[in-house]
Amino acid sequence: MRLYWAPRTRSLRVLWLLEEIGAPYERVLVDLKNGGQHTPAYHAVNPMEKVPALQDGEACVAESGAVIAYLAEKFPQAGLAPAIGDPTRGRYLQWLFFSGSCVEASITQKYANVQLPEVSAGWGSFDKVFNVLSETLAAGPYILGEKFSAADVLIASDLHFVVNVFKMLAPRPEFTAYLERCQSRPAFQRALKIDADGV
């Protein structure tokens, strides 16, 4: 498997999941500063010309949530995705999609200071999104309850950027505790080091 990535991007979440899984993979650094994402070869892997993207034999997967879903299902022995038929699978899928469709949209709305009626936006509002996460994580310890899953990789990554990096949201005790649990995992620490080293 090849992970096309760049430091300080959404690639960190896929690096984290790959480290959780423990399967061998190759990192291919995409030089975003010098247009490395705009080559015909990379366009064939990800027509959006963004990172991360994964190439697994003939399969190519882009969009970090899709890559995470793909990997969690490819490696069921890692126990990071509820099996088909498991009652928690519905919520698991909900949180995978929530990251890209609600969290990211609400961040863009807040950053750009776009005013929309809550009823018109598929994500509701920035406050609604993070209040829902607050309510869910207060019951914790993870997004599905007792068991860490690939959905936590997405949600914890989102919260890390919103709370710690962009400082768009004041810390809440349930977010702080959740991030400490998730980010103390050895796989996250390894991914963070890879991201910081940039190689």
C-alpha positions as a Python dict, from the first residue, in 0.01 Angstrom:
ca = {
    (1, 'M'): (0, 0, 0),
    (2, 'R'): (115, 351, -80),
    (3, 'L'): (3, 654, 118),
    (4, 'Y'): (38, 980, -72),
    (5, 'W'): (72, 1243, 197),
    (6, 'A'): (217, 1574, 310),
    (7, 'P'): (294, 1697, 662),
    (8, 'R'): (49, 1921, 849),
    (9, 'T'): (-249, 1814, 639),
    (10, 'R'): (-538, 1573, 679),
    (11, 'S'): (-283, 1302, 601),
    (12, 'L'): (-215, 1281, 975),
    (13, 'R'): (-543, 1099, 1034),
    (14, 'V'): (-461, 830, 778),
    (15, 'L'): (-106, 797, 912),
    (16, 'W'): (-262, 744, 1256),
    (17, 'L'): (-497, 473, 1130),
    (18, 'L'): (-219, 295, 941),
    (19, 'E'): (-10, 296, 1257),
    (20, 'E'): (-307, 156, 1454),
    (21, 'I'): (-346, -124, 1200),
    (22, 'G'): (23, -210, 1191),
    (23, 'A'): (26, -331, 829),
    (24, 'P'): (325, -238, 613),
    (25, 'Y'): (282, 68, 392),
    (26, 'E'): (499, 304, 192),
    (27, 'R'): (479, 681, 233),
    (28, 'V'): (504, 889, -83),
    (29, 'L'): (562, 1254, 1),
    (30, 'V'): (368, 1493, -224),
    (31, 'D'): (544, 1829, -250),
    (32, 'L'): (247, 2066, -220),
    (33, 'K'): (462, 2380, -214),
    (34, 'N'): (608, 2307, -557),
    (35, 'G'): (297, 2169, -728),
    (36, 'G'): (373, 1799, -680),
    (37, 'Q'): (2, 1732, -653),
    (38, 'H'): (-64, 1866, -1004),
    (39, 'T'): (120, 1598, -1200),
    (40, 'P'): (-63, 1363, -1441),
    (41, 'A'): (59, 1066, -1235),
    (42, 'Y'): (-89, 1199, -913),
    (43, 'H'): (-404, 1318, -1088),
    (44, 'A'): (-462, 954, -1183),
    (45, 'V'): (-450, 859, -814),
    (46, 'N'): (-663, 1151, -690),
    (47, 'P'): (-832, 1373, -951),
    (48, 'M'): (-892, 1637, -680),
    (49, 'E'): (-511, 1658, -647),
    (50, 'K'): (-522, 1676, -268),
    (51, 'V'): (-371, 1461, 4),
    (52, 'P'): (-410, 1207, 147),
    (53, 'A'): (-476, 934, -106),
    (54, 'L'): (-410, 561, -91),
    (55, 'Q'): (-306, 323, -366),
    (56, 'D'): (-353, -43, -284),
    (57, 'G'): (-267, -251, -588),
    (58, 'E'): (-517, -142, -852),
    (59, 'A'): (-742, 29, -599),
    (60, 'C'): (-711, 404, -545),
    (61, 'V'): (-898, 578, -264),
    (62, 'A'): (-903, 949, -186),
    (63, 'E'): (-1085, 1161, 75),
    (64, 'S'): (-951, 1090, 422),
    (65, 'G'): (-1281, 953, 557),
    (66, 'A'): (-1308, 710, 266),
    (67, 'V'): (-945, 601, 308),
    (68, 'I'): (-1006, 538, 677),
    (69, 'A'): (-1324, 339, 607),
    (70, 'Y'): (-1141, 138, 338),
    (71, 'L'): (-849, 51, 565),
    (72, 'A'): (-1063, -35, 868),
    (73, 'E'): (-1259, -282, 655),
    (74, 'K'): (-954, -422, 476),
    (75, 'F'): (-797, -509, 813),
    (76, 'P'): (-1085, -641, 1028),
    (77, 'Q'): (-836, -810, 1261),
    (78, 'A'): (-742, -463, 1391),
    (79, 'G'): (-1094, -433, 1536),
    (80, 'L'): (-1138, -71, 1428),
    (81, 'A'): (-1476, -107, 1252),
    (82, 'P'): (-1788, -285, 1378),
    (83, 'A'): (-1877, -581, 1157),
    (84, 'I'): (-2183, -579, 933),
    (85, 'G'): (-2472, -681, 1156),
    (86, 'D'): (-2320, -531, 1471),
    (87, 'P'): (-2573, -284, 1620),
    (88, 'T'): (-2300, -19, 1665),
    (89, 'R'): (-2221, -16, 1293),
    (90, 'G'): (-2494, 237, 1217),
    (91, 'R'): (-2351, 494, 1457),
    (92, 'Y'): (-1999, 410, 1339),
    (93, 'L'): (-2094, 497, 980),
    (94, 'Q'): (-2278, 807, 1102),
    (95, 'W'): (-1965, 941, 1272),
    (96, 'L'): (-1744, 862, 971),
    (97, 'F'): (-1971, 1076, 752),
    (98, 'F'): (-2029, 1337, 1025),
    (99, 'S'): (-1664, 1434, 1010),
    (100, 'G'): (-1663, 1537, 645),
    (101, 'S'): (-2020, 1652, 603),
    (102, 'C'): (-2085, 1830, 934),
    (103, 'V'): (-1759, 1909, 1112),
    (104, 'E'): (-1569, 2034, 808),
    (105, 'A'): (-1866, 2231, 675),
    (106, 'S'): (-1923, 2397, 1012),
    (107, 'I'): (-1555, 2493, 1036),
    (108, 'T'): (-1573, 2653, 692),
    (109, 'Q'): (-1890, 2836, 789),
    (110, 'K'): (-1732, 2977, 1105),
    (111, 'Y'): (-1397, 3060, 941),
    (112, 'A'): (-1563, 3244, 652),
    (113, 'N'): (-1822, 3400, 884),
    (114, 'V'): (-2106, 3285, 658),
    (115, 'Q'): (-2449, 3333, 810),
    (116, 'L'): (-2697, 3059, 719),
    (117, 'P'): (-3027, 2964, 878),
    (118, 'E'): (-2969, 2645, 1078),
    (119, 'V'): (-3259, 2478, 898),
    (120, 'S'): (-3097, 2541, 556),
    (121, 'A'): (-2752, 2397, 631),
    (122, 'G'): (-2713, 2020, 625),
    (123, 'W'): (-2486, 2047, 929),
    (124, 'G'): (-2712, 2287, 1117),
    (125, 'S'): (-2453, 2526, 1257),
    (126, 'F'): (-2108, 2532, 1410),
    (127, 'D'): (-2255, 2536, 1760),
    (128, 'K'): (-2497, 2253, 1684),
    (129, 'V'): (-2220, 2028, 1550),
    (130, 'F'): (-1996, 2074, 1853),
    (131, 'N'): (-2281, 2053, 2102),
    (132, 'V'): (-2378, 1716, 1952),
    (133, 'L'): (-2017, 1599, 1984),
    (134, 'S'): (-2007, 1732, 2339),
    (135, 'E'): (-2320, 1539, 2435),
    (136, 'T'): (-2192, 1218, 2277),
    (137, 'L'): (-1842, 1236, 2421),
    (138, 'A'): (-1966, 1323, 2769),
    (139, 'A'): (-2100, 965, 2777),
    (140, 'G'): (-1759, 842, 2641),
    (141, 'P'): (-1494, 733, 2670),
    (142, 'Y'): (-1500, 704, 2288),
    (143, 'I'): (-1741, 810, 2015),
    (144, 'L'): (-1906, 464, 2016),
    (145, 'G'): (-1885, 422, 2393),
    (146, 'E'): (-1631, 184, 2541),
    (147, 'K'): (-1444, 82, 2226),
    (148, 'F'): (-1197, 289, 2025),
    (149, 'S'): (-1271, 276, 1651),
    (150, 'A'): (-1164, 428, 1321),
    (151, 'A'): (-1438, 689, 1374),
    (152, 'D'): (-1237, 819, 1670),
    (153, 'V'): (-942, 878, 1440),
    (154, 'L'): (-1156, 1119, 1237),
    (155, 'I'): (-1341, 1286, 1524),
    (156, 'A'): (-1034, 1326, 1746),
    (157, 'S'): (-839, 1467, 1451),
    (158, 'D'): (-1118, 1718, 1387),
    (159, 'L'): (-1132, 1821, 1751),
    (160, 'H'): (-755, 1853, 1771),
    (161, 'F'): (-756, 2106, 1489),
    (162, 'V'): (-1064, 2297, 1603),
    (163, 'V'): (-967, 2321, 1971),
    (164, 'N'): (-588, 2302, 1980),
    (165, 'V'): (-464, 2429, 1644),
    (166, 'F'): (-722, 2678, 1509),
    (167, 'K'): (-856, 2766, 1856),
    (168, 'M'): (-1203, 2812, 1710),
    (169, 'L'): (-1367, 2662, 2015),
    (170, 'A'): (-1293, 2701, 2384),
    (171, 'P'): (-1178, 2375, 2545),
    (172, 'R'): (-1454, 2171, 2710),
    (173, 'P'): (-1376, 1910, 2976),
    (174, 'E'): (-1523, 1626, 2769),
    (175, 'F'): (-1318, 1729, 2464),
    (176, 'T'): (-998, 1763, 2668),
    (177, 'A'): (-1041, 1420, 2828),
    (178, 'Y'): (-1130, 1259, 2494),
    (179, 'L'): (-830, 1410, 2317),
    (180, 'E'): (-599, 1300, 2598),
    (181, 'R'): (-728, 942, 2568),
    (182, 'C'): (-698, 933, 2192),
    (183, 'Q'): (-371, 1120, 2157),
    (184, 'S'): (-195, 916, 2424),
    (185, 'R'): (-228, 608, 2204),
    (186, 'P'): (112, 487, 2079),
    (187, 'A'): (-11, 481, 1717),
    (188, 'F'): (-106, 849, 1736),
    (189, 'Q'): (232, 935, 1885),
    (190, 'R'): (410, 750, 1603),
    (191, 'A'): (196, 926, 1340),
    (192, 'L'): (261, 1263, 1502),
    (193, 'K'): (636, 1204, 1489),
    (194, 'I'): (618, 1105, 1120),
    (195, 'D'): (412, 1419, 1052),
    (196, 'A'): (654, 1641, 1246),
    (197, 'D'): (960, 1490, 1076),
    (198, 'G'): (797, 1534, 735),
    (199, 'V'): (961, 1229, 579),
}
